[in-house]
Amino acid sequence: MSELVVVVHAMTEALRAARFPGDESLEPFRAGRALPAPLGTAFARADCVLTAPEARARETAALFGVDSHVEQALREQDPGAWAGKVPADLDPTELGTWLGDPGFAPPGGESVDALLGRVGRWLGDVGEGRTVAVTHPAVTRAVAVRALDLPADRFWRIEARPLSALYLRRDHRGWTVQLR
């Protein structure tokens, strides 16, 4: 049996500004701010901790004091030419198409369909035991869509906030989402 906890990285300036990110670090973590206890337990019980290659994912794992390994399949959805921009900077028609058509990619970027394919292949390869994966909001939404075999247009209906987590278990029937 496999248990998987997918953790959204901690807050960044780009996330706070609703800006398409590049490879940026976390906002300075406020002294005395407590990390979510359930996540601390998940990290402590993990057989394997994986992170996306971006600094913000690796730094989030480090906040919990664990060793981790980079997994390329967990990388951020590529915003292409939209990196560093906020939605108001974009052509409204292109932005609307991107939000409504999972097959549409930003110029030089990655579509939701491509992201779902990448994440679906990775989910099929998750090994036995307890894995914690630190990644991005878009990747976390993609895990939920693929694990529950939802249509691609449900991608935007899933909210993934900083330091939130998606708990899953896989048995002979497939993936099941666990509410905790």
Phi and psi in degrees as a GROMACS rama.xvg file:
@    title "Ramachandran Plot"
@    xaxis  label "Phi"
@    yaxis  label "Psi"
@TYPE xy
-117.021  137.116  SER-2
-117.742  135.811  GLU-3
-133.901  127.649  LEU-4
-115.82  117.935  VAL-5
-102.179  118.187  VAL-6
-108.94  130.992  VAL-7
-80.3721  133.658  VAL-8
-55.5717  163.637  HIS-9
-69.7774  174.371  ALA-10
-62.9995  141.842  MET-11
-127.335  163.243  THR-12
-62.1624  -40.0139  GLU-13
-62.9678  -41.9112  ALA-14
-64.5906  -43.395  LEU-15
-62.8801  -36.1053  ARG-16
-88.7063  0.154811  ALA-17
56.8989  42.7847  ALA-18
-104.022  140.744  ARG-19
-64.5574  123.383  PHE-20
-83.1114  157.649  PRO-21
-103.781  -151.319  GLY-22
-93.5054  96.5277  ASP-23
-120.838  162.322  GLU-24
-86.7304  170.483  SER-25
-69.5731  158.71  LEU-26
-64.836  151.491  GLU-27
-55.8494  129.6  PRO-28
-76.401  126.303  PHE-29
-65.5713  130.43  ARG-30
-58.2286  136.646  ALA-31
84.3728  -8.18668  GLY-32
-74.1323  128.007  ARG-33
-81.2129  139.301  ALA-34
-79.5678  149.893  LEU-35
-58.0275  121.269  PRO-36
-57.4024  -42.037  ALA-37
-60.204  -33.5274  PRO-38
-69.1937  -39.0887  LEU-39
-58.0086  -41.188  GLY-40
-64.4916  -43.5812  THR-41
-60.7556  -44.6729  ALA-42
-64.291  -41.5731  PHE-43
-64.9287  -31.9089  ALA-44
-89.0094  -7.28316  ARG-45
-69.1663  139.538  ALA-46
-81.9155  -26.3057  ASP-47
-149.946  132.604  CYS-48
-117.578  121.969  VAL-49
-113.399  150.29  LEU-50
-134.087  156.18  THR-51
-65.2261  159.942  ALA-52
-72.6422  -18.6056  PRO-53
-68.9035  149.846  GLU-54
-54.7066  -42.4604  ALA-55
-62.9106  -31.9097  ARG-56
-74.8621  -45.0363  ALA-57
-63.3602  -40.0392  ARG-58
-67.0249  -34.728  GLU-59
-63.8959  -45.3524  THR-60
-59.8133  -39.638  ALA-61
-63.9848  -31.1638  ALA-62
-57.709  -29.2057  LEU-63
-92.7231  3.58829  PHE-64
67.6956  34.6951  GLY-65
-118.421  154.059  VAL-66
-78.9423  142.951  ASP-67
-140.409  165.409  SER-68
-125.79  139.047  HIS-69
-76.2988  133.343  VAL-70
-120.919  112.469  GLU-71
-60.4959  -30.6188  GLN-72
-65.2753  -16.9404  ALA-73
-91.1566  4.40167  LEU-74
-61.8969  157.347  ARG-75
-59.1097  148.353  GLU-76
-60.6258  127.262  GLN-77
-71.3738  115.548  ASP-78
-81.7969  -3.78068  PRO-79
56.8549  -131.116  GLY-80
-67.5212  -11.1966  ALA-81
-83.8406  -5.83626  TRP-82
-56.2078  133.307  ALA-83
84.3299  -3.73981  GLY-84
-103.917  155.288  LYS-85
-100.264  159.295  VAL-86
-52.3221  -34.4512  PRO-87
-64.1868  -20.8285  ALA-88
-79.7501  -11.7847  ASP-89
-97.3963  159.721  LEU-90
-63.7372  122.014  ASP-91
-59.061  -32.9574  PRO-92
-67.6949  -44.864  THR-93
-62.2804  -44.9682  GLU-94
-60.882  -44.9322  LEU-95
-62.0106  -39.397  GLY-96
-64.985  -43.6427  THR-97
-59.8921  -42.4103  TRP-98
-72.6387  -22.9298  LEU-99
-106.12  -16.0129  GLY-100
-124.187  104.583  ASP-101
-59.8228  -17.2542  PRO-102
-87.7811  -8.60597  GLY-103
-84.4739  132.792  PHE-104
-114.519  144.045  ALA-105
-59.3103  155.899  PRO-106
-52.4849  119.825  PRO-107
74.6366  8.41013  GLY-108
-111.5  -161.961  GLY-109
-117.082  131.631  GLU-110
-76.7832  164.113  SER-111
-61.5035  -40.9511  VAL-112
-58.644  -43.5037  ASP-113
-65.0431  -41.8933  ALA-114
-60.5741  -45.6987  LEU-115
-61.1179  -38.6  LEU-116
-63.3498  -46.7023  GLY-117
-61.3368  -47.4469  ARG-118
-68.1871  -37.9126  VAL-119
-61.2925  -41.6845  GLY-120
-63.2807  -42.1856  ARG-121
-63.3163  -44.9418  TRP-122
-56.6952  -37.0985  LEU-123
-66.2093  -21.5884  GLY-124
-98.5096  -4.51278  ASP-125
-61.1197  129.042  VAL-126
-80.7142  178.922  GLY-127
-68.4292  159.783  GLU-128
97.4955  -164.75  GLY-129
-104.719  120.134  ARG-130
-119.563  134.824  THR-131
-110.923  131.351  VAL-132
-122.837  119.284  ALA-133
-98.8146  122.226  VAL-134
-149.447  -148.939  THR-135
-116.078  162.257  HIS-136
-54.757  -45.4728  PRO-137
-63.6759  -40.7799  ALA-138
-68.0677  -38.4809  VAL-139
-63.3692  -42.9706  THR-140
-60.753  -41.5801  ARG-141
-63.3066  -39.1436  ALA-142
-60.4545  -45.5592  VAL-143
-61.7211  -44.7847  ALA-144
-60.9604  -47.0251  VAL-145
-70.7059  -42.1291  ARG-146
-62.6154  -35.7956  ALA-147
-95.9446  3.0884  LEU-148
54.8148  46.0535  ASP-149
-86.8954  157.75  LEU-150
-65.2287  150.524  PRO-151
-58.5771  -29.8387  ALA-152
-71.5561  -5.35165  ASP-153
-84.7479  -8.29151  ARG-154
-49.4571  -47.0547  PHE-155
-78.2517  -4.27085  TRP-156
-90.4268  2.53901  ARG-157
-110.891  125.333  ILE-158
-97.4142  132.763  GLU-159
-131.736  101.886  ALA-160
-92.4154  161.703  ARG-161
-55.4751  135.552  PRO-162
61.6904  21.2626  LEU-163
-88.513  165.113  SER-164
-141.253  146.816  ALA-165
-113.139  121.06  LEU-166
-102.091  128.587  TYR-167
-134.175  154.557  LEU-168
-136.845  138.42  ARG-169
-118.134  131.209  ARG-170
-131.029  -160.149  ASP-171
-62.8786  -18.1663  HIS-172
-89.979  -14.7011  ARG-173
118.923  -160.523  GLY-174
-83.5789  142.042  TRP-175
-128.765  135.574  THR-176
-84.5006  135.751  VAL-177
-111.898  127.713  GLN-178
-90.9596  131.637  LEU-179
